């Protein structure tokens, strides 16, 4: 699972890094920003440690 998340995150990052932000339209920028946020969120979930019973969730 972790490997799949990292592969997809790397693909999104590679695609976004090829985008010329000076020539990109607003929808293109929004699409790539959203994809990067999703990838980052997925990677961060890999490091998410479940809270102990009775402990507040962060």
C-alpha distances in whole Angstrom, upper triangle without the diagonal:
4,5,5,6,9,10,11,12,14,16,17,18,20,21,23,24,26,28,31,32,36,36,33,34,33,30,29,28,27,24,23,23,21,19,19,19,16,14,15,14,11,11,13,11,9,13,14,16,17,21,23,25,28,27,26,23,23
4,5,5,6,9,10,11,12,14,16,16,18,20,21,22,25,26,30,30,34,34,31,33,32,30,28,27,26,24,22,22,20,18,17,17,15,12,13,13,9,8,11,10,7,10,12,14,16,20,23,25,28,26,25,22,21
4,5,5,6,9,10,10,12,14,15,16,18,20,21,23,25,28,29,33,33,30,32,31,30,27,27,26,24,21,22,21,18,17,18,16,13,14,15,11,10,13,13,10,13,16,18,20,24,26,29,32,30,29,26,25
4,5,5,6,9,10,11,12,14,15,17,18,20,22,23,27,28,31,31,28,30,29,27,25,25,24,21,19,20,19,15,15,17,14,11,13,14,10,10,14,13,11,15,17,19,21,25,27,29,32,30,29,26,25
4,6,5,6,9,10,11,12,14,16,17,18,20,22,25,25,29,29,27,28,27,25,23,22,21,19,17,17,16,13,12,13,10,8,10,10,7,7,10,10,8,12,14,17,19,22,25,27,30,28,27,23,22
4,5,5,6,9,10,10,12,14,15,16,18,20,24,24,28,28,26,27,27,25,23,22,22,19,17,17,17,13,12,13,12,8,10,11,8,7,10,11,10,12,15,18,20,24,27,29,32,29,28,25,23
4,5,5,6,9,10,10,12,14,15,17,19,23,24,27,27,25,26,26,24,22,21,21,19,16,18,17,13,13,15,13,10,12,14,11,10,14,15,13,16,19,21,24,27,30,33,35,33,32,28,27
4,5,5,6,9,10,11,12,14,16,17,21,22,25,25,22,24,23,21,19,19,18,15,13,15,14,10,10,12,10,7,10,12,9,10,13,14,13,16,18,22,24,27,30,32,34,32,31,27,25
4,5,5,6,9,10,11,12,14,16,19,19,23,24,21,22,22,20,18,17,17,14,12,12,12,9,7,10,8,5,7,10,8,7,11,12,12,15,17,20,22,26,29,31,33,31,29,25,23
4,5,5,6,9,10,10,12,15,18,19,22,23,21,23,23,21,18,18,18,16,13,14,14,11,10,12,12,8,10,13,11,10,14,15,15,17,19,23,25,28,32,34,36,33,32,29,26
4,5,5,6,9,10,11,13,17,18,21,21,19,21,21,19,16,16,17,14,11,13,14,10,10,13,12,9,12,15,13,13,16,18,17,20,22,25,28,31,34,37,38,36,34,31,29
4,5,5,6,8,10,11,15,15,19,19,16,18,18,16,13,13,13,11,8,10,10,6,6,10,9,7,10,12,12,12,15,17,17,19,21,25,27,30,33,36,37,35,33,29,27
4,5,5,6,9,10,13,14,18,18,16,18,18,17,14,13,14,12,9,10,11,9,7,10,11,8,10,13,13,12,15,17,17,19,21,25,27,30,34,36,38,35,33,29,27
4,6,5,6,9,12,14,17,17,16,18,19,18,15,14,16,14,11,13,14,11,10,14,14,12,13,17,16,15,18,20,20,22,24,28,31,34,37,40,41,38,37,33,30
4,5,5,7,11,12,15,15,13,15,16,15,11,12,13,11,8,11,13,10,10,13,14,12,14,17,17,17,20,22,22,24,26,30,32,35,38,41,42,39,37,34,31
4,5,5,9,9,13,13,11,13,14,13,10,9,11,9,6,8,10,8,8,11,13,11,13,16,16,16,19,21,22,23,25,29,31,34,37,40,41,38,36,32,30
4,5,8,9,13,13,12,15,16,16,13,11,14,13,9,11,14,12,10,14,16,14,15,18,19,18,20,23,23,24,26,30,33,35,39,41,43,40,37,34,31
4,6,9,12,12,11,14,16,16,12,12,15,14,10,13,16,14,13,17,18,16,18,21,21,21,23,26,26,28,30,33,36,39,42,45,46,43,41,37,35
4,6,9,8,7,10,12,12,9,8,12,11,8,11,14,13,12,16,17,17,18,21,22,22,24,26,27,28,30,34,36,39,42,45,46,43,40,37,34
4,5,5,6,10,12,13,10,9,13,13,11,13,16,16,15,18,20,20,21,24,25,25,27,29,30,31,33,37,39,41,45,47,48,45,43,39,36
4,5,5,8,9,11,9,7,11,12,10,11,15,15,14,17,19,19,20,22,24,24,26,28,29,30,32,36,38,40,44,46,46,43,41,37,34
4,6,9,10,13,11,10,14,15,14,15,18,19,18,20,23,23,23,26,28,28,29,32,33,34,36,39,41,43,47,49,50,47,44,41,37
4,7,10,12,10,10,13,14,14,15,18,19,19,21,23,23,24,27,28,29,30,33,34,35,37,41,43,45,48,51,51,48,45,42,39
4,7,8,6,6,10,11,10,12,15,15,16,18,20,20,22,24,25,26,28,30,31,33,34,38,40,42,45,47,48,45,42,39,36
4,6,5,6,9,10,11,12,14,16,17,18,20,21,23,24,26,27,29,30,32,34,35,38,40,42,46,47,48,45,42,39,36
4,5,5,6,9,10,10,12,14,15,16,18,20,21,22,24,26,27,28,31,32,32,36,37,39,43,45,45,42,39,36,33
4,5,5,6,9,10,10,12,14,15,16,18,20,21,22,24,26,27,29,31,31,35,36,38,42,43,44,41,38,35,32
4,5,5,6,9,10,11,12,14,15,17,18,20,21,23,24,26,28,29,30,34,35,38,41,43,44,41,38,35,32
4,5,5,6,8,10,11,12,14,15,16,18,20,21,22,24,26,28,28,32,34,36,39,41,42,39,36,33,30
4,6,5,6,9,10,10,12,14,15,16,18,20,21,22,25,26,26,30,31,33,37,39,39,37,34,30,28
4,6,5,6,9,10,11,12,14,15,17,18,20,21,23,25,26,29,31,33,37,38,39,37,34,30,28
4,5,5,6,9,10,10,12,14,15,16,18,20,22,23,24,28,30,32,36,38,39,36,33,30,27
4,5,5,6,9,10,10,12,14,15,16,18,20,22,22,26,28,30,34,35,36,33,31,27,24
4,5,5,6,9,10,11,12,14,15,17,19,21,21,24,26,28,32,33,34,31,29,25,23
4,5,5,6,9,10,11,12,14,15,17,19,20,24,25,28,31,33,34,32,29,26,23
4,5,5,6,8,10,11,12,14,16,17,18,22,24,27,30,32,33,31,28,25,22
4,5,5,6,9,10,10,12,15,16,16,20,22,24,27,29,30,27,25,21,19
4,5,5,6,9,10,11,13,15,15,19,20,23,26,28,29,27,24,21,19
4,5,5,6,9,10,11,13,14,18,20,23,26,29,30,27,26,22,20
4,5,5,6,9,10,11,12,16,18,21,25,27,28,25,23,20,17
4,5,5,6,9,10,10,14,16,18,22,24,25,22,20,17,14
4,5,5,7,9,10,14,15,18,22,24,25,23,21,18,16
4,5,5,7,9,13,15,18,22,24,26,23,22,18,16
4,5,5,6,10,13,15,19,21,23,20,19,15,13
4,5,5,8,10,13,17,19,21,18,17,13,12
4,6,8,11,14,17,20,22,20,19,16,15
4,6,10,12,15,19,20,18,17,14,13
4,6,9,12,15,17,14,14,11,10
4,6,9,12,14,12,12,10,10
4,7,9,11,10,10,8,9
4,6,8,6,7,6,8
4,6,5,8,9,11
4,5,8,10,13
4,7,9,12
4,7,9
4,6
4
